Every structure is written in C-alpha cells, then in structure tokens.
Amino acid sequence: MLKKFITLMAITIIFIFVSGCNNQQESSSSIKEKGSPKSSETGGKSITLLFSFASKTIDPHQDWMGVRAGIAETLVKIDENLTIKPWLAESWEQKDERTWTFTLRDGITFHDGTPMNAEAVKASFERALSVNDSISSSLKIESMEANGQEITFVTKEKYPAFLSELVHTNASVIKVDTENISERPIATGPFKVADFLPESEIKLEKYADYWDGAANLDEVTIKFNTDGNVRALALQSGEADIAYHLPPEGLRAIENSNNLRVESVSSLRVHFILYNSAKPALQDGKVRKALDLLVNRPVMVNEIMNGHATAANGPFNPSFPFASDIDPASYDPAKAESLLKEAGYEKNEAGKLEKDGEVLQLTLATYQGRPELPLMAQYLQAEAAGLGIDVNIVTVEDIDTYLWEQQNEWDMATYSNLTAPRGDGGYFFNVAYLPEGSLNPGQINIPEVNELTEQLNEKADQQERIDLQKKAVAIIQEQLPQSFILHPHIIVGVNERVKNWSPGSEEYYLITNSMDVE
C-alpha cells in the first residue's frame, strides 16, 4: 500500500504542477528572464516576495503582516537565538511581580513624522486590547501609565511571561488617531504602505527617516498565492525574488538553478492532526490512539517532506529542553485495528467499521497554504480505508475561519501552529489547551493541563518552567487531543540577487532595512 500511495502521490503532484503551469495568469510575454534584476518604478532597488497566506487586513493589531512586512515594530523582539532584545524600547525593568517599566528610544517617529512617545504607545496598546481579544488575553494588562519616554504596565496577576508576550506581532506600536488602519497603518518600521489590495498584494516604499537607518531597498511588493507550485514557478520565472513555503517535492529545479537557492530552516512549529473533542467518536481515547498509530512519521518526513522536517514526539521541537524525551510513536496498523475492536468497532458486510449501527465516518479538513498538509491528509485517508474507516477530505481556503465557524462540520484537521515562537512553551499551552485559547478550535479541555498551565504562568524560574512543561507534555501524549506528525522546515526559494537576508525560524521578520539586492 505504501509504494502504491507514494506512486499515486507522485502522479498527483506532477498533474498539479503542470496544471499550475497552464493556469498562470501572466502571459508569457510578461514573464521576465530567469534571475533578471528588477528595479522600482522610480529606478531604485526593489524586490517581490511571494507568500502563502493572504492578508484580508494589514492592521498590525489584527494581522501578522504588519511586522513581517517591515511596517510595524514591537517594544522588544527576538534574535536568531530566541533571546529577547530591545527594539522600540531601549531598556526595561521589572519593579515587582506585576509591574514593568519600559524606556523608549528617543528620536523615533511614525511614518507621518510625528514622535513615538509613551502616550502614543499607551494609546496603541489600548486599541490593541480593545480590538483583539487574543492579545488582551495573552498580555493580561490591568493598567498603563505614560510619562515622557517611559511607559509602565501593571498586569492583572503575577505574570513572568509578560515580556516574551510583547514580542507578539499584534503587540505592534502604531499611530491610532488616523483613518483606515486596516489598509494604511502608520507605524515605525523601515517601510510604509504605498498600496494594499486585500488578499492580493501589499506595495511598500522606504521610510527615509527610519530610526535604525534607511532601508537599502526603495520598494517592496508582497504578493499572496495559496498554490505552492505557482509560487515555485513564479520564483523560477523571475516574477518573485523570494517565495515562501515551497512544496518539498518541487525543489529540484530551483536547487539546480545558477540564479536561485533554497533556504531550509528548522522551524518552531509543528504539523499535526487536530481532533474535534466535541465529536462522540473522537472522545474515545482508543479511537484517537488508533488514528495516531496510522501516522507513519518516517514516510511523512522522508517521502512527503523530502527530508525537510523532523519527526514529532510532541508539540515542541526536540531541541528545546522542555520537549519530550520519548521517541515518536511508531506506525502500527495492526495495533490500531486491535484498539478499534476494544472500542467496540466491528466490520460490517461492506468491510466498514461499525459500532451500534453507525459506520465510523470522519471528515478531515485541510488547506493548500502549506502544500504538504493535503498530501498528509490523503495518506491518512488511505491508511484509514485499509482498516474500514471512511475519511472524507474537505479542502478549505481559510482553515482557521472554517474550524471555528464550522465546528459541527469537521472531525479532524491537518493543522500547523508555532508552538514556541519566543523560545518558551507557555504560549502554546495558553492558546492551544486552555478552553478559552485562541488556537483551540478543537475544544480541548484537560483539567490537569489547565492546572499546570496556570502554575506555569506564575513561575519565573526557568528550571521550574521546564519541569512543568514536560509534565504537561506527558499528559498530552497520554490523552492525545492531537497527533503530532513532524516539525517542518521553513522552505524558501531565493533569487541569488537578494543579499543580507535569510529566513528566520521565528517567521516574524521577513522584510528588514538591511536586506539588499545586487
């Protein structure tokens, strides 16, 4: 079955690739010579970046692209070692368990030339808390006080993770007394918005008075396309200089090009199967365990990801000290079949698993934004069919909206989340496991994990935090509200003309003032 599946997938991939070639919107006359440099409309330096997930808004308080595009900035940021560093704030002090004071850099201006001071930062946070329930929940701010270039935050409770949560892109500092923030946000980054077409493209131009030195590039265009093969073709044709989230199976042409290179960076996210805990069949731990045993992680890593991944044994990359020490679960369809029998399922005359007169039928949601996930969904579908389980795959455009708004329509989903974007797992426990978590559409509610998360939120000592996280991971591995598949690499195609740039594992800072072109 495995060889047959891989062969089928290869044929499917070729068909999709050829179809992508035939469905290019640009005519051949508009395609630039491979690797040819671009210049801006004004004759300056420019690049085009092609991204997989389209932005309906670029309001930095509600969309990630504000920081990613170099439009907006946060008080602090993380470096390549996931260490928190000053950004708009030059320093900070924790005065007690709930009080934090930040000293802002002098001389920073918004894109309209007005100064960034503590009053402006306070107004920005007040707006962020009012328009984004998730950021309000994660920051836990009770009060703020502005004084010149100092802003003081008081949290609702003892909260040592407050500093790292300020790295979140939705904690950006923007000017709030302006119109049309969703399409023309005014912030402090090296680039300002020239034009924005929702779900299509963002046009950026250099902000000459940027506080950390004017950008080397004059203009940047960010385009969106959910088809990974189209993104790869756009890079090869010269229509894009940087293309994110490329399909692993389509890299050979890029790797063999003299003008292009592939950057494959170990990420801080995990691909997994999310189970809908509201569905009766999936409330049975034996059913979830059986499905987990059908996940062949070595095949996923080597055949679907072409080695650009690491098998997952839990939510966190094994390089983290709070990750599980247990080996990833082994593929075992025979044991899966045995567990399903223990759960009361028997095959009917049609060879389908049935319990109490109901056939075991599951709807699996997936999406094209990460091109490997539909292939993983198809693989699981084939394995489940071998045991008599009907899995119906539904491919959706906006996976998050679908999972939240159509909770009665799906049983499982191929999902992907950043689990430790600031180098600590506290973020993921809060958003993915607490009942009110912003990344918990599966309605997970494990009292023991909830209690450990609450303890974690109050602990500052790093070893204590590691111990609590490992305990929570062990419970998650036992209860299996998700089946963790692998930690993917961030696969990015880059034209060799792009200099002083490489993708970061945090996936936050895509466009910078230092990036350049020949």
Secondary structure as the mmCIF struct_conf table of DSSP 4:
data_model
#
loop_
_struct_conf.conf_type_id
_struct_conf.id
_struct_conf.beg_label_comp_id
_struct_conf.beg_label_asym_id
_struct_conf.beg_label_seq_id
_struct_conf.end_label_comp_id
_struct_conf.end_label_asym_id
_struct_conf.end_label_seq_id
HELX_RH_AL_P HELX_RH_AL_P1 LEU A 2 ASN A 22
TURN_TY1_P TURN_TY1_P1 ASN A 23 ASN A 23
BEND BEND1 GLN A 25 GLU A 26
HELX_RH_3T_P HELX_RH_3T_P1 SER A 28 SER A 30
HELX_LH_PP_P HELX_LH_PP_P1 ILE A 31 GLU A 33
TURN_TY1_P TURN_TY1_P2 LYS A 34 GLY A 35
STRN STRN1 SER A 39 SER A 39
TURN_TY1_P TURN_TY1_P3 GLU A 41 THR A 42
BEND BEND2 GLY A 43 GLY A 44
STRN STRN2 LYS A 45 LYS A 45
STRN STRN3 SER A 46 PHE A 51
BEND BEND3 SER A 52 PHE A 53
BEND BEND4 LYS A 56 LYS A 56
TURN_TY1_P TURN_TY1_P4 PRO A 60 GLN A 62
TURN_TY1_P TURN_TY1_P5 TRP A 64 TRP A 64
HELX_RH_AL_P HELX_RH_AL_P2 MET A 65 ARG A 68
TURN_TY1_P TURN_TY1_P6 ALA A 69 GLY A 70
BEND BEND5 ILE A 71 ILE A 71
STRN STRN4 GLU A 73 GLU A 73
BEND BEND6 LEU A 75 LEU A 75
STRN STRN5 VAL A 76 ILE A 78
TURN_TY1_P TURN_TY1_P7 GLU A 80 ASN A 81
STRN STRN6 ILE A 84 PRO A 86
BEND BEND7 TRP A 87 LEU A 88
STRN STRN7 ALA A 89 GLN A 94
BEND BEND8 ASP A 96 ARG A 98
STRN STRN8 THR A 99 LEU A 104
HELX_LH_PP_P HELX_LH_PP_P2 ARG A 105 ARG A 105
TURN_TY1_P TURN_TY1_P8 ASP A 106 GLY A 107
STRN STRN9 THR A 109 THR A 109
TURN_TY1_P TURN_TY1_P9 HIS A 111 ASP A 112
BEND BEND9 GLY A 113 GLY A 113
STRN STRN10 PRO A 115 PRO A 115
HELX_RH_AL_P HELX_RH_AL_P3 ALA A 118 VAL A 131
HELX_RH_AL_P HELX_RH_AL_P4 ASP A 133 LEU A 139
STRN STRN11 ILE A 141 ASN A 147
TURN_TY1_P TURN_TY1_P10 GLY A 148 GLN A 149
STRN STRN12 GLU A 150 THR A 155
BEND BEND10 LYS A 156 GLU A 157
TURN_TY1_P TURN_TY1_P11 PRO A 160 ALA A 161
HELX_RH_AL_P HELX_RH_AL_P5 PHE A 162 GLU A 165
TURN_TY1_P TURN_TY1_P12 LEU A 166 VAL A 167
BEND BEND11 HIS A 168 HIS A 168
HELX_RH_3T_P HELX_RH_3T_P2 THR A 169 ALA A 171
STRN STRN13 VAL A 173 VAL A 173
BEND BEND12 ASP A 177 GLU A 179
TURN_TY1_P TURN_TY1_P13 ILE A 181 GLU A 183
BEND BEND13 ARG A 184 ARG A 184
BEND BEND14 THR A 188 PRO A 190
STRN STRN14 PHE A 191 LEU A 197
TURN_TY1_P TURN_TY1_P14 PRO A 198 SER A 200
STRN STRN15 GLU A 201 LYS A 206
TURN_TY1_P TURN_TY1_P15 ALA A 208 ASP A 209
TURN_TY1_P TURN_TY1_P16 TRP A 211 ASP A 212
BEND BEND15 ASN A 216 ASN A 216
BEND BEND16 ASP A 218 ASP A 218
STRN STRN16 GLU A 219 PHE A 224
BEND BEND17 THR A 226 THR A 226
HELX_RH_AL_P HELX_RH_AL_P6 GLY A 228 SER A 237
TURN_TY1_P TURN_TY1_P17 GLY A 238 GLY A 238
BEND BEND18 GLU A 239 GLU A 239
BEND BEND19 ASP A 241 ASP A 241
STRN STRN17 ILE A 242 TYR A 244
BEND BEND20 HIS A 245 HIS A 245
HELX_RH_3T_P HELX_RH_3T_P3 PRO A 248 GLY A 250
HELX_RH_AL_P HELX_RH_AL_P7 ARG A 252 GLU A 255
TURN_TY1_P TURN_TY1_P18 ASN A 256 ASN A 256
BEND BEND21 ASN A 258 ASN A 259
STRN STRN18 LEU A 260 SER A 266
BEND BEND22 LEU A 268 LEU A 268
STRN STRN19 ARG A 269 TYR A 275
TURN_TY1_P TURN_TY1_P19 SER A 277 ALA A 278
BEND BEND23 LYS A 279 LYS A 279
HELX_RH_3T_P HELX_RH_3T_P4 PRO A 280 GLN A 283
BEND BEND24 ASP A 284 ASP A 284
HELX_RH_AL_P HELX_RH_AL_P8 GLY A 285 LEU A 293
TURN_TY1_P TURN_TY1_P20 LEU A 294 LEU A 294
HELX_RH_AL_P HELX_RH_AL_P9 ARG A 297 VAL A 299
HELX_RH_PI_P HELX_RH_PI_P1 MET A 300 ILE A 304
BEND BEND25 MET A 305 MET A 305
TURN_TY1_P TURN_TY1_P21 ASN A 306 GLY A 307
STRN STRN20 ALA A 309 ALA A 311
BEND BEND26 ASN A 313 PHE A 316
TURN_TY1_P TURN_TY1_P22 PRO A 318 SER A 319
BEND BEND27 PHE A 320 PHE A 320
TURN_TY1_P TURN_TY1_P23 PRO A 321 PHE A 322
BEND BEND28 ALA A 323 ALA A 323
BEND BEND29 ILE A 326 ILE A 326
HELX_LH_PP_P HELX_LH_PP_P3 ASP A 327 TYR A 331
HELX_RH_AL_P HELX_RH_AL_P10 PRO A 333 GLU A 342
TURN_TY1_P TURN_TY1_P24 ALA A 343 GLY A 344
STRN STRN21 GLU A 346 LYS A 347
TURN_TY1_P TURN_TY1_P25 GLU A 349 ALA A 350
BEND BEND30 GLY A 351 GLY A 351
STRN STRN22 LEU A 353 LYS A 355
TURN_TY1_P TURN_TY1_P26 ASP A 356 GLY A 357
STRN STRN23 GLU A 358 VAL A 359
STRN STRN24 GLN A 361 TYR A 367
BEND BEND31 GLN A 368 ARG A 370
TURN_TY1_P TURN_TY1_P27 PRO A 371 PRO A 371
HELX_RH_AL_P HELX_RH_AL_P11 GLU A 372 GLY A 386
TURN_TY1_P TURN_TY1_P28 LEU A 387 GLY A 388
STRN STRN25 ASP A 390 VAL A 396
BEND BEND32 GLU A 397 GLU A 397
HELX_RH_AL_P HELX_RH_AL_P12 ILE A 399 GLU A 405
TURN_TY1_P TURN_TY1_P29 GLN A 406 GLU A 409
BEND BEND33 ASP A 411 ASP A 411
STRN STRN26 MET A 412 LEU A 418
BEND BEND34 THR A 419 THR A 419
TURN_TY1_P TURN_TY1_P30 PRO A 421 ARG A 422
BEND BEND35 GLY A 423 GLY A 423
TURN_TY1_P TURN_TY1_P31 GLY A 425 GLY A 425
HELX_RH_AL_P HELX_RH_AL_P13 GLY A 426 ALA A 432
TURN_TY1_P TURN_TY1_P32 TYR A 433 TYR A 433
BEND BEND36 LEU A 434 LEU A 434
TURN_TY1_P TURN_TY1_P33 PRO A 435 GLU A 436
TURN_TY1_P TURN_TY1_P34 SER A 438 LEU A 439
TURN_TY1_P TURN_TY1_P35 PRO A 441 GLY A 442
HELX_RH_AL_P HELX_RH_AL_P14 PRO A 447 LEU A 456
TURN_TY1_P TURN_TY1_P36 ASN A 457 GLU A 458
HELX_RH_AL_P HELX_RH_AL_P15 GLN A 462 GLN A 479
BEND BEND37 PRO A 481 PRO A 481
STRN STRN27 GLN A 482 ASN A 495
TURN_TY1_P TURN_TY1_P37 GLU A 496 ARG A 497
STRN STRN28 VAL A 498 LYS A 499
BEND BEND38 ASN A 500 ASN A 500
TURN_TY1_P TURN_TY1_P38 SER A 505 GLU A 506
BEND BEND39 ILE A 511 ILE A 511
BEND BEND40 ASN A 513 SER A 514
STRN STRN29 ASP A 516 VAL A 517
#
